């Protein structure tokens, strides 16, 4: 378990705030910072599994009694203070986050103003216990060693941003697209290895700045019965979580991928 104390410099906090936008779909009720938590079951229309909240990550929540090292471990390894697995936490993406970036994210979490109310503890009912065993929502990952930040301006840096933003959740592990299998979870996304090579860098940047697709048109909206709504491809989240240079590196990486023809299930 890391025992370090994160330095909360203005640059660290600013970088952490940028990265925190990756967390807003689950940890806010309105896709806006701060990360004040939300009723996960109600927001995403899960079956009645009991009480399951994405926790309040401002100083109002339990994070105030976690050490910096414990927060880092939760982000990258998906475990509680006591080592139990977190539920529905994308540590499989965040485990690639560099030391400097995960420390920046912790610095931002510490610097947020207290907001909202403490979130209720998870209490799964009988159906919830069955449901979460049929669809394994446990997210614990193997321990993470020190991770350097890739060199900016390279395809490796683009791959890094694609990984920590979690593009594979919708588009498949090889970004080959996913088939909607009817299970709860992120929406099935198209094959990026086929689509992005057809886009120019300017079209890619325009899309993530405005949501306008090449040739015109906008990404369809995803609207849930709870009232939660965002573009089916959450380009505003990606835009808020990246700089222009990072988006260009992502384009370079995605443009370099070999064509994959078999979608993920």
C-alpha positions in Angstrom: 0.0 0.0 0.0 1.5 3.4 -1.0 2.3 5.5 2.1 3.1 8.7 0.3 1.4 12.0 0.9 0.4 13.8 -2.3 1.6 17.3 -2.9 -1.4 19.5 -3.6 0.2 22.1 -5.9 -2.0 24.2 -8.1 -0.7 22.4 -11.2 -1.4 19.0 -9.6 -4.9 20.1 -8.6 -5.6 21.5 -12.1 -4.5 18.3 -13.8 -6.5 16.2 -11.3 -9.6 18.3 -12.0 -9.2 17.6 -15.7 -8.9 13.8 -15.1 -11.8 13.8 -12.7 -14.2 14.5 -15.6 -13.8 10.8 -16.4 -15.6 10.1 -13.1 -18.6 12.3 -13.5 -21.1 9.9 -15.2 -21.1 7.7 -12.1 -20.1 10.0 -9.2 -22.4 13.0 -9.9 -26.2 13.3 -10.5 -25.8 15.9 -13.2 -22.5 15.2 -15.1 -20.9 18.2 -13.3 -18.2 18.5 -10.8 -17.8 18.2 -7.8 -18.0 14.4 -7.4 -20.8 14.5 -4.8 -22.0 10.9 -5.4 -25.2 9.5 -6.8 -27.8 6.7 -6.4 -26.3 4.3 -8.9 -29.3 1.9 -9.0 -31.8 4.7 -9.7 -29.6 6.7 -12.1 -28.7 3.8 -14.4 -31.9 1.8 -14.1 -30.4 -1.3 -12.5 -32.8 -3.9 -11.1 -33.8 -3.4 -7.5 -30.6 -4.9 -6.0 -30.7 -2.8 -2.8 -28.8 0.2 -1.8 -25.9 0.9 -4.2 -24.4 4.4 -4.4 -21.4 5.8 -6.3 -19.9 7.4 -3.2 -19.4 11.1 -2.5 -15.8 11.7 -3.3 -15.7 15.2 -1.8 -14.6 15.8 1.9 -18.2 15.2 2.9 -17.8 11.6 2.2 -15.7 8.8 3.7 -12.7 9.8 1.6 -11.7 12.3 4.4 -10.7 9.3 6.5 -8.7 7.5 3.8 -5.0 8.1 3.3 -3.6 9.3 0.0 -2.2 5.8 -0.6 -5.5 4.1 0.1 -7.2 6.4 -2.4 -4.6 5.7 -5.0 -5.0 2.0 -4.4 -8.8 2.3 -4.8 -8.4 4.1 -8.1 -5.9 1.8 -9.7 -6.7 -1.5 -7.9 -10.4 -1.3 -7.1 -10.3 -2.1 -3.4 -11.6 -0.6 -0.2 -9.4 0.5 2.7 -9.7 -3.1 4.1 -8.8 -4.8 0.8 -12.4 -5.8 -0.2 -13.2 -5.4 -3.8 -15.1 -2.3 -4.9 -18.2 -2.7 -7.0 -18.6 -1.2 -10.5 -15.3 0.7 -10.4 -13.3 0.9 -13.6 -10.0 0.0 -12.1 -9.3 -2.1 -15.1 -8.9 1.2 -16.9 -7.4 3.3 -14.2 -4.7 0.7 -13.4 -2.8 2.1 -16.4 -2.8 5.6 -14.8 0.7 6.9 -14.2 1.9 7.8 -10.8 2.0 11.5 -11.5 -1.6 11.5 -12.8 -3.1 9.4 -10.0 -1.4 11.6 -7.5 -2.9 14.7 -9.3 -6.3 13.1 -9.2 -5.9 12.5 -5.4 -4.8 16.1 -5.0 -8.0 17.3 -6.7 -10.2 15.0 -4.6 -8.7 16.5 -1.5 -9.1 20.1 -2.8 -12.8 19.8 -3.8 -15.2 21.8 -1.6 -17.4 19.6 0.6 -20.6 19.0 -1.3 -23.8 17.0 -0.9 -24.5 14.4 1.8 -22.6 11.3 2.9 -23.6 8.4 0.7 -25.4 5.4 2.3 -23.5 2.2 2.7 -24.0 -0.5 0.1 -26.6 -2.9 1.3 -27.5 -5.6 -1.3 -30.8 -7.5 -0.9 -31.2 -11.2 -1.7 -31.9 -10.4 -5.3 -28.9 -8.1 -5.4 -26.6 -10.8 -4.1 -27.8 -13.2 -6.8 -27.6 -10.5 -9.5 -24.1 -9.4 -8.6 -22.9 -13.0 -8.6 -24.4 -13.7 -12.0 -22.9 -10.5 -13.4 -19.6 -10.0 -11.5 -19.4 -6.3 -10.6 -16.4 -6.8 -8.4 -13.5 -4.8 -9.8 -10.3 -5.7 -7.8 -7.2 -5.7 -9.9 -3.7 -7.1 -9.1 -1.4 -4.7 -7.3 0.0 -1.9 -9.4 3.7 -1.1 -9.5 5.1 2.3 -10.3 3.9 3.5 -13.7 5.7 6.2 -15.6 3.9 8.8 -17.8 4.5 8.0 -21.5 6.2 10.7 -23.6 3.8 13.3 -24.9 3.4 13.7 -28.6 3.6 9.9 -29.3 1.2 7.1 -30.1 2.1 5.6 -26.8 0.7 8.7 -25.0 -2.4 8.5 -27.1 -2.8 4.8 -26.1 -2.4 5.8 -22.5 -5.2 8.4 -22.7 -7.5 5.9 -24.5 -6.9 3.4 -21.8 -7.5 5.6 -18.8 -10.6 7.3 -20.4 -12.0 3.8 -20.8 -12.8 3.7 -24.5 -12.7 -0.1 -24.4 -15.8 -0.2 -22.1 -18.0 0.6 -25.1 -15.8 -0.2 -28.0 -14.2 -3.5 -26.9 -10.8 -4.4 -25.6 -9.2 -4.0 -29.1 -11.5 -1.1 -30.0 -13.1 -3.4 -32.6 -16.7 -2.5 -31.6 -19.1 -4.3 -29.3 -22.4 -6.1 -29.9 -25.2 -5.2 -27.5 -25.7 -8.3 -25.5 -28.6 -7.0 -23.4 -26.7 -7.0 -20.2 -26.5 -3.9 -17.9 -23.4 -1.8 -18.6 -22.0 0.8 -21.1 -23.7 1.0 -24.5 -22.2 -0.9 -27.3 -19.9 1.3 -29.5 -18.8 0.9 -33.1 -15.5 -0.4 -34.5 -12.9 2.4 -34.0 -10.3 0.5 -36.0 -12.6 0.9 -39.1 -14.0 4.4 -38.4 -11.1 6.5 -37.3 -8.8 5.8 -40.3 -11.6 7.4 -42.4 -11.4 10.6 -40.4 -8.9 13.4 -40.8 -7.3 14.9 -37.6 -9.4 18.0 -38.2 -12.6 16.0 -38.3 -11.6 14.2 -35.1 -10.9 17.4 -33.3 -14.1 19.0 -34.5 -16.1 16.0 -33.2 -14.7 16.2 -29.7 -15.0 20.0 -29.6 -18.6 20.2 -31.0 -20.1 16.7 -31.2 -20.5 17.2 -35.0 -19.7 14.1 -37.0 -17.9 14.2 -40.3 -20.5 14.9 -43.0 -22.8 16.6 -40.4 -25.1 15.3 -37.7 -24.7 14.7 -34.0 -24.2 11.7 -31.9 -27.6 10.3 -30.7 -28.5 10.9 -27.1 -28.7 8.2 -24.5 -31.7 8.9 -22.2 -32.5 6.6 -19.3 -35.9 6.4 -17.4 -34.3 8.2 -14.5 -33.8 11.3 -16.6 -30.0 10.7 -16.9 -29.0 11.8 -20.4 -25.7 12.3 -22.3 -24.6 11.7 -25.8 -24.4 8.0 -26.6 -20.7 8.6 -27.3 -19.9 10.9 -24.3 -17.7 13.3 -26.3 -18.1 16.2 -23.7 -16.6 14.0 -21.0 -13.6 13.1 -23.3 -13.2 16.7 -24.2 -13.2 17.9 -20.6 -10.7 15.2 -19.6 -8.1 16.0 -22.3 -6.0 18.8 -23.7 -5.9 19.5 -27.4 -2.4 17.8 -27.5 -3.8 14.7 -25.8 -6.7 14.5 -28.3 -4.2 14.7 -31.1 -2.1 11.9 -29.6 -5.3 9.8 -29.2 -6.0 10.3 -32.9 -2.5 9.3 -33.9 -2.8 6.1 -31.9 -6.3 5.2 -33.1 -5.3 5.9 -36.7 -2.4 3.5 -36.3 -4.4 0.5 -35.2 -4.8 -2.5 -37.6 -8.3 -3.2 -38.8 -10.2 -5.6 -36.6 -13.3 -7.2 -38.1 -14.8 -9.4 -35.3 -16.8 -7.3 -32.7 -16.6 -8.1 -29.0 -19.6 -9.6 -27.3 
